[in-house]
Amino acid sequence: MSMALLWDTAVATLTSSLATPAGIVAACSAAVAGALVVVSSFVKTMIPLRCLAVGGNLGFLLYGALHPSLIMMLLHGALLPINIWRTAEMVRLTRRVTAAAAENDLSGVWLRPYMRSARMKAGRVLFRKGDAARHLYFLASGQIEFVEIGEMMEAGRLFGEIAFFAPDKRRTLTARCATDCTVLRIDETTFKQLYFQNPAFGFQVVNLVTSRLIADRHRLESMMASSRPAPLGS
């Protein structure tokens, strides 16, 4: 088939499609959806990309309904709820992190939907001093002991974040389950995906980790001040 014949066929098909109001709406829907797909190729962050994908799905779904195409309707009808769900998921995460930063909540509970849970018996060692830091942890229940300093941590806390973000990524303490524990963890790959999908998430995480370091420093300063002997004559 020659190019001229292909062109004539395309023009005839377009002309017949635009002969009715439904055809005009279908063509406009397809044009808008195609434009959104092109724009999405230049977007680097996940929330705008998902929003553009939702718009493209709606446009192609409308086109498939008005200019009957069962395959197009099935494809974009299946993709639409997925893109809506993923968009809502990222928006919820952003709101949780922003709220946690505003309230100075250092627990990290907002990361739970993205973490894997594991039950561990008392005495189980999560990591040892000097180990490579491959996971960030959240203690859902039980108690964790940091062996070298003899400190106990109660449930509801994020831990292991210092080495996770340190340049050498090495653990500075040994963490052991003092009781039966439920521990959630997120690996570096998943964490990086969340960061690149939503830079606001990464920025707020940095704020929270910084807040944790400052709080630890203040606690250490208070402990050192309380352990100093009183001056003579006081």
C-alpha beads as a LAMMPS data file, in Angstrom:
LAMMPS data file: protein, C-alpha beads

234 atoms
233 bonds

1 atom types
1 bond types

-500.0 500.0 xlo xhi
-500.0 500.0 ylo yhi
-500.0 500.0 zlo zhi

Masses

1 110.0

Atoms # bond

1 1 1 0.000 0.000 0.000
2 1 1 1.453 3.347 -1.080
3 1 1 1.869 6.335 1.208
4 1 1 -0.663 8.298 -0.819
5 1 1 -3.286 5.598 -0.321
6 1 1 -2.535 5.447 3.400
7 1 1 -2.909 9.211 3.634
8 1 1 -6.199 9.174 1.756
9 1 1 -7.508 6.403 4.020
10 1 1 -6.492 8.307 7.148
11 1 1 -8.113 11.523 5.903
12 1 1 -11.312 9.692 4.979
13 1 1 -11.455 8.006 8.378
14 1 1 -10.880 11.288 10.197
15 1 1 -13.483 13.062 8.099
16 1 1 -16.098 10.399 8.793
17 1 1 -15.237 10.466 12.490
18 1 1 -15.742 14.232 12.685
19 1 1 -19.066 14.061 10.888
20 1 1 -20.992 13.637 14.153
21 1 1 -20.862 15.461 17.526
22 1 1 -19.839 12.206 19.252
23 1 1 -17.009 11.800 16.760
24 1 1 -15.771 15.324 17.427
25 1 1 -15.797 14.716 21.193
26 1 1 -13.990 11.404 20.695
27 1 1 -11.304 13.009 18.523
28 1 1 -10.790 15.855 21.005
29 1 1 -10.550 13.361 23.869
30 1 1 -7.915 11.347 22.037
31 1 1 -5.967 14.501 21.169
32 1 1 -5.965 15.729 24.783
33 1 1 -5.034 12.261 26.089
34 1 1 -2.181 12.013 23.590
35 1 1 -0.923 15.468 24.608
36 1 1 -0.961 14.419 28.278
37 1 1 1.056 11.302 27.466
38 1 1 3.647 13.425 25.642
39 1 1 3.850 15.892 28.550
40 1 1 4.228 13.038 31.041
41 1 1 7.421 11.924 29.304
42 1 1 9.079 15.148 30.531
43 1 1 7.901 14.835 34.149
44 1 1 10.426 13.529 36.680
45 1 1 8.349 13.190 39.862
46 1 1 5.655 10.640 40.539
47 1 1 2.594 12.620 41.651
48 1 1 2.425 14.861 38.536
49 1 1 3.204 11.832 36.378
50 1 1 0.333 9.831 37.891
51 1 1 -2.052 12.775 37.526
52 1 1 -1.172 13.072 33.848
53 1 1 -1.634 9.314 33.478
54 1 1 -5.107 9.556 35.031
55 1 1 -6.015 12.307 32.570
56 1 1 -4.702 10.236 29.668
57 1 1 -6.666 7.184 30.812
58 1 1 -9.872 9.212 31.014
59 1 1 -9.325 10.687 27.567
60 1 1 -8.615 7.364 25.873
61 1 1 -11.447 5.694 27.802
62 1 1 -13.889 8.306 26.500
63 1 1 -12.520 7.899 22.990
64 1 1 -12.923 4.130 23.192
65 1 1 -16.524 4.534 24.292
66 1 1 -17.550 7.111 21.664
67 1 1 -15.521 5.646 18.813
68 1 1 -16.146 2.033 19.814
69 1 1 -12.903 0.241 20.620
70 1 1 -13.250 -2.576 23.129
71 1 1 -9.496 -3.101 23.497
72 1 1 -8.858 0.574 24.295
73 1 1 -11.718 0.631 26.818
74 1 1 -10.460 -2.508 28.563
75 1 1 -6.840 -1.292 28.660
76 1 1 -7.492 2.182 30.023
77 1 1 -10.381 0.997 32.179
78 1 1 -7.888 -1.298 33.932
79 1 1 -5.121 1.325 34.169
80 1 1 -7.346 4.123 35.480
81 1 1 -8.052 2.724 39.000
82 1 1 -4.394 1.700 39.368
83 1 1 -3.157 5.200 38.573
84 1 1 -5.782 6.794 40.828
85 1 1 -4.811 4.480 43.709
86 1 1 -1.081 5.148 43.292
87 1 1 -1.677 8.906 43.117
88 1 1 -3.757 8.830 46.301
89 1 1 -1.100 6.684 47.994
90 1 1 1.687 9.176 47.256
91 1 1 -0.480 12.143 48.299
92 1 1 -1.272 10.404 51.611
93 1 1 2.419 9.743 52.206
94 1 1 3.283 13.384 51.554
95 1 1 0.598 14.543 53.975
96 1 1 1.739 12.100 56.673
97 1 1 5.363 13.196 56.407
98 1 1 4.450 16.883 56.355
99 1 1 2.217 16.454 59.407
100 1 1 4.942 14.506 61.231
101 1 1 7.474 17.249 60.517
102 1 1 5.045 19.973 61.637
103 1 1 4.318 18.134 64.903
104 1 1 7.958 17.134 65.423
105 1 1 6.876 13.489 65.418
106 1 1 10.054 11.425 65.301
107 1 1 8.375 8.024 65.498
108 1 1 8.377 7.332 61.764
109 1 1 4.935 5.700 61.974
110 1 1 4.064 7.238 58.593
111 1 1 6.496 4.807 56.947
112 1 1 4.606 1.719 58.139
113 1 1 2.574 1.161 54.926
114 1 1 5.861 0.766 53.026
115 1 1 7.600 -1.549 55.504
116 1 1 7.682 -5.313 55.874
117 1 1 6.786 -6.807 59.228
118 1 1 8.585 -9.635 61.033
119 1 1 8.098 -11.244 64.451
120 1 1 11.306 -11.903 66.367
121 1 1 11.994 -13.869 69.533
122 1 1 13.725 -12.428 72.578
123 1 1 17.501 -12.544 72.161
124 1 1 17.407 -12.176 68.375
125 1 1 20.069 -9.787 67.092
126 1 1 18.835 -7.450 64.370
127 1 1 22.254 -6.065 63.564
128 1 1 25.701 -5.893 65.128
129 1 1 28.136 -3.042 65.505
130 1 1 30.076 -2.655 62.260
131 1 1 27.450 -4.365 60.069
132 1 1 26.421 -2.712 56.816
133 1 1 23.182 -0.739 57.197
134 1 1 20.785 -2.125 54.598
135 1 1 17.476 -1.439 56.362
136 1 1 15.680 1.223 58.361
137 1 1 13.588 -0.178 61.259
138 1 1 10.413 0.603 63.180
139 1 1 9.605 -1.169 66.463
140 1 1 5.876 -1.945 66.485
141 1 1 5.854 -3.953 69.736
142 1 1 8.317 -5.214 72.320
143 1 1 11.645 -3.765 73.489
144 1 1 15.000 -3.394 71.751
145 1 1 18.274 -3.246 73.667
146 1 1 21.305 -1.395 72.331
147 1 1 23.947 -3.639 73.791
148 1 1 27.032 -1.390 73.931
149 1 1 25.300 1.387 75.889
150 1 1 22.760 -0.769 77.737
151 1 1 19.860 1.408 76.607
152 1 1 16.344 0.029 76.092
153 1 1 13.940 1.304 73.448
154 1 1 10.176 1.005 73.726
155 1 1 7.722 0.352 70.892
156 1 1 6.630 3.102 68.531
157 1 1 10.089 4.311 67.549
158 1 1 12.063 4.455 64.340
159 1 1 15.641 3.242 64.741
160 1 1 18.748 2.429 62.754
161 1 1 18.441 5.670 60.776
162 1 1 21.857 7.117 61.682
163 1 1 23.876 4.387 59.961
164 1 1 21.293 4.196 57.175
165 1 1 22.205 7.754 56.174
166 1 1 25.864 7.734 57.275
167 1 1 28.593 7.941 54.583
168 1 1 30.130 4.573 55.537
169 1 1 26.688 2.953 56.216
170 1 1 28.036 1.017 59.185
171 1 1 26.160 0.266 62.408
172 1 1 27.551 1.992 65.467
173 1 1 25.663 -0.192 67.982
174 1 1 24.308 -3.719 68.308
175 1 1 20.507 -3.996 68.441
176 1 1 19.031 -7.058 70.193
177 1 1 15.437 -7.986 71.006
178 1 1 15.067 -7.777 74.786
179 1 1 11.562 -9.302 74.485
180 1 1 9.532 -10.859 71.714
181 1 1 9.232 -8.076 69.146
182 1 1 7.364 -7.093 66.016
183 1 1 9.799 -5.171 63.832
184 1 1 9.055 -3.434 60.543
185 1 1 11.789 -2.619 58.075
186 1 1 12.256 -0.817 54.783
187 1 1 15.217 -1.470 52.494
188 1 1 17.347 1.162 50.810
189 1 1 15.974 0.462 47.328
190 1 1 12.346 1.045 48.393
191 1 1 13.340 4.135 50.356
192 1 1 15.148 5.588 47.336
193 1 1 12.137 4.862 45.121
194 1 1 9.905 6.805 47.514
195 1 1 12.407 9.642 47.532
196 1 1 12.724 9.917 43.754
197 1 1 8.981 9.512 43.244
198 1 1 8.271 12.353 45.652
199 1 1 11.133 14.735 46.517
200 1 1 8.976 16.419 49.192
201 1 1 9.044 13.071 51.033
202 1 1 12.848 13.013 50.988
203 1 1 13.120 16.615 52.148
204 1 1 10.835 15.990 55.114
205 1 1 12.706 12.790 56.000
206 1 1 15.935 14.779 56.180
207 1 1 14.191 17.234 58.525
208 1 1 12.996 14.401 60.747
209 1 1 16.386 12.682 60.887
210 1 1 18.026 16.018 61.717
211 1 1 15.467 16.552 64.481
212 1 1 16.268 13.090 65.850
213 1 1 20.007 13.854 65.890
214 1 1 19.440 17.185 67.642
215 1 1 17.167 15.529 70.222
216 1 1 19.797 12.820 70.858
217 1 1 22.486 15.470 71.268
218 1 1 20.401 17.422 73.762
219 1 1 19.671 14.239 75.711
220 1 1 23.387 13.397 75.795
221 1 1 24.267 16.905 76.954
222 1 1 21.678 16.657 79.744
223 1 1 23.059 13.280 80.852
224 1 1 26.611 14.636 80.910
225 1 1 25.519 17.733 82.840
226 1 1 23.709 15.645 85.448
227 1 1 26.723 13.340 85.917
228 1 1 29.202 16.166 86.622
229 1 1 30.195 16.578 90.293
230 1 1 28.902 19.699 91.984
231 1 1 31.449 22.531 92.303
232 1 1 33.205 22.854 95.681
233 1 1 31.420 25.184 98.028
234 1 1 28.058 24.865 96.305

Bonds

1 1 1 2
2 1 2 3
3 1 3 4
4 1 4 5
5 1 5 6
6 1 6 7
7 1 7 8
8 1 8 9
9 1 9 10
10 1 10 11
11 1 11 12
12 1 12 13
13 1 13 14
14 1 14 15
15 1 15 16
16 1 16 17
17 1 17 18
18 1 18 19
19 1 19 20
20 1 20 21
21 1 21 22
22 1 22 23
23 1 23 24
24 1 24 25
25 1 25 26
26 1 26 27
27 1 27 28
28 1 28 29
29 1 29 30
30 1 30 31
31 1 31 32
32 1 32 33
33 1 33 34
34 1 34 35
35 1 35 36
36 1 36 37
37 1 37 38
38 1 38 39
39 1 39 40
40 1 40 41
41 1 41 42
42 1 42 43
43 1 43 44
44 1 44 45
45 1 45 46
46 1 46 47
47 1 47 48
48 1 48 49
49 1 49 50
50 1 50 51
51 1 51 52
52 1 52 53
53 1 53 54
54 1 54 55
55 1 55 56
56 1 56 57
57 1 57 58
58 1 58 59
59 1 59 60
60 1 60 61
61 1 61 62
62 1 62 63
63 1 63 64
64 1 64 65
65 1 65 66
66 1 66 67
67 1 67 68
68 1 68 69
69 1 69 70
70 1 70 71
71 1 71 72
72 1 72 73
73 1 73 74
74 1 74 75
75 1 75 76
76 1 76 77
77 1 77 78
78 1 78 79
79 1 79 80
80 1 80 81
81 1 81 82
82 1 82 83
83 1 83 84
84 1 84 85
85 1 85 86
86 1 86 87
87 1 87 88
88 1 88 89
89 1 89 90
90 1 90 91
91 1 91 92
92 1 92 93
93 1 93 94
94 1 94 95
95 1 95 96
96 1 96 97
97 1 97 98
98 1 98 99
99 1 99 100
100 1 100 101
101 1 101 102
102 1 102 103
103 1 103 104
104 1 104 105
105 1 105 106
106 1 106 107
107 1 107 108
108 1 108 109
109 1 109 110
110 1 110 111
111 1 111 112
112 1 112 113
113 1 113 114
114 1 114 115
115 1 115 116
116 1 116 117
117 1 117 118
118 1 118 119
119 1 119 120
120 1 120 121
121 1 121 122
122 1 122 123
123 1 123 124
124 1 124 125
125 1 125 126
126 1 126 127
127 1 127 128
128 1 128 129
129 1 129 130
130 1 130 131
131 1 131 132
132 1 132 133
133 1 133 134
134 1 134 135
135 1 135 136
136 1 136 137
137 1 137 138
138 1 138 139
139 1 139 140
140 1 140 141
141 1 141 142
142 1 142 143
143 1 143 144
144 1 144 145
145 1 145 146
146 1 146 147
147 1 147 148
148 1 148 149
149 1 149 150
150 1 150 151
151 1 151 152
152 1 152 153
153 1 153 154
154 1 154 155
155 1 155 156
156 1 156 157
157 1 157 158
158 1 158 159
159 1 159 160
160 1 160 161
161 1 161 162
162 1 162 163
163 1 163 164
164 1 164 165
165 1 165 166
166 1 166 167
167 1 167 168
168 1 168 169
169 1 169 170
170 1 170 171
171 1 171 172
172 1 172 173
173 1 173 174
174 1 174 175
175 1 175 176
176 1 176 177
177 1 177 178
178 1 178 179
179 1 179 180
180 1 180 181
181 1 181 182
182 1 182 183
183 1 183 184
184 1 184 185
185 1 185 186
186 1 186 187
187 1 187 188
188 1 188 189
189 1 189 190
190 1 190 191
191 1 191 192
192 1 192 193
193 1 193 194
194 1 194 195
195 1 195 196
196 1 196 197
197 1 197 198
198 1 198 199
199 1 199 200
200 1 200 201
201 1 201 202
202 1 202 203
203 1 203 204
204 1 204 205
205 1 205 206
206 1 206 207
207 1 207 208
208 1 208 209
209 1 209 210
210 1 210 211
211 1 211 212
212 1 212 213
213 1 213 214
214 1 214 215
215 1 215 216
216 1 216 217
217 1 217 218
218 1 218 219
219 1 219 220
220 1 220 221
221 1 221 222
222 1 222 223
223 1 223 224
224 1 224 225
225 1 225 226
226 1 226 227
227 1 227 228
228 1 228 229
229 1 229 230
230 1 230 231
231 1 231 232
232 1 232 233
233 1 233 234
